[in-house]
Amino acid sequence: MQAEERVRLGGDDGKNNGRGPCSRMPASRARVIKLLRQAGIEVYQRTLTYQEVMDADEVFSTGNYGRVIPVSNIEGRHLQPGPVFQLARRHYWDFAHGK
């Protein structure tokens, strides 16, 4: 399965003027965005609606603890790790381990 060429990320969409919860991009997210773009994936950030999250083919999270982890359940809807998650995780792990 091929990864989609576009990825939507929830987060800072420029509307919070530095005062909202996403006013500073965490290092892991910034690194994943950079790595996905280097892999040819178009990445852009904006606030997602609840319905967009519920309709998503795949959902993953970035952070200091797990770095890149799949979301497997949203309100009883079971999700499998998808191709974009797999690409993001592989590139992040390669970066983290100096490959």
Stockholm file with secondary structure:
# STOCKHOLM 1.0

chainA/1-99         MQAEERVRLGGDDGKNNGRGPCSRMPASRARVIKLLRQAGIEVYQRTLTYQEVMDADEVFSTGNYGRVIPVSNIEGRHLQPGPVFQLARRHYWDFAHGK
#=GR chainA/1-99 SS CCCCSEEEECSCCSCSTTCSTTSSCCHHHHHHHHHHHHTTCEEEECCCCHHHHHHCSCCEEEETTTEEEECCEETTEECCCCHHHHHHHHHHHHHHTTC
#=GC SS_cons        CCCCSEEEECSCCSCSTTCSTTSSCCHHHHHHHHHHHHTTCEEEECCCCHHHHHHCSCCEEEETTTEEEECCEETTEECCCCHHHHHHHHHHHHHHTTC
//
